[in-house]
């Protein structure tokens, strides 16, 4: 007699997952992932649960998370510098699927962290959404590509980190064949519109909006098809309804994300054999081009005030290495969102090769300098003054964003930009005082997980980043 015993069922090779977010209600199947395999690994503490199709179970959330993260890291791995390691230097990143009650998700360099919270339809788990999973993964990927962005005390750098997270959610979703096909049908091949692709984190966003209307759109965390134009973040309020811009990184990021989303749509039109009927394979190829362009651009960009204009320039330059039609697409999107002035865009377009060499040279120039700016203790309720670390980069071509009249904008100085960023962190309650505040003084804000904390280093009080949401 041969064959397996009757009580030994065949191994499961495919699992059922959400295609993009629980709100969509659309399932698809994918290969059962092994998150312990290289090039980049994950560790979800605890026993591995059996595969389950009960969408309300911890097991279903586990396998949805494992598949989304493995798909995402396989997509991003080609652009992570060698050796392929997470920022901390290891090849394994922990993932905590349910830390405690909070309508949040974050990346803290040691782990990706997800939570649960209330909603009108019951408990919401942030790890249940592939969108949210791949957004947080995006922070980890960008941290591995350009770790120095972690310490930059600049509004536009923090906002670009959020843009990278949202673009990660979009691009990772497009690696599912069924989703690519569905999106092309839903949008009739024109990606730059309101769709399942543009709406990031629908379930979590709806729950957050019900409790905190300023923090999310009514039906998602953020909609990348929204149109916002650049302005100096220091001129904006620290919070606003989602119909307006604020200097909060999640809000301000929508300017740059909107430009990249618009560019993605136009890239597909340019690359499709039939622009009126692009194919899923063409969409996948374009998503990979966008990945490579973003990674190259952020590698060459300096951490300076006016970072949006800086990284927009390096992204446009990198796009020329992929397709001669791409620079015009990116520059058009950046000018349309006032991230670049027309004058700056014209200079870039006429000097692509020269500027590409210049920015690559500056990226390889290690002659950066660190400086400190000291902010008064009385401003923040501290017992002593606060020192802010800043990095200065070699000078070179300076890109300009546009003023409301279209003319180039003069960006503020590094100390002034850093001070504005720090002020907002304290105003919105994103700083953990760690006991360094005046007696009885506590930080403001509702969030339990603070993005920054106060620490003592070399005899002084320093502000350092703890995580990205």
Secondary structure, DSSP 8 states (H G I E B T S, - for coil): --S--TTS-----EEEEESS-GGG--EEEEE---TTSSSSEEE--S--------TTSHHHHHHHHHHHHHHHHHHHGGGS-TTT--TTS-SEEEEES--SB-S-EEE-SSEEEE-EE--TTS-EEGGG-HHHHHHHHHHHHHHHH-GGGGG---HHHHHHHHHHHHHHHHHHHTTSHHHHHHHHHHHTT--SSSSTTTEE-HHHHHHHHHH-GGGSBTTBSEETT-------GGGS-S---TTS--SSHHHHHHHHHHHHHHHHHHHHHHH-SSTTS--HHHHHHHHHHHHHHHHHHHHH----SSHHHHHHHHHHHHHTTT-TTHHHHHHHHHHHTTSS-HHHHHHHHHTHHHHHHHHHHHHH----EEEEEEE-HHHHTBSS-EEEEEEE---------B-TTSSB-----HHHHHHHHHHHHHHTT-EE-TT-BSTT----SS-SS-SEEEEEETTEEEEEE--B-
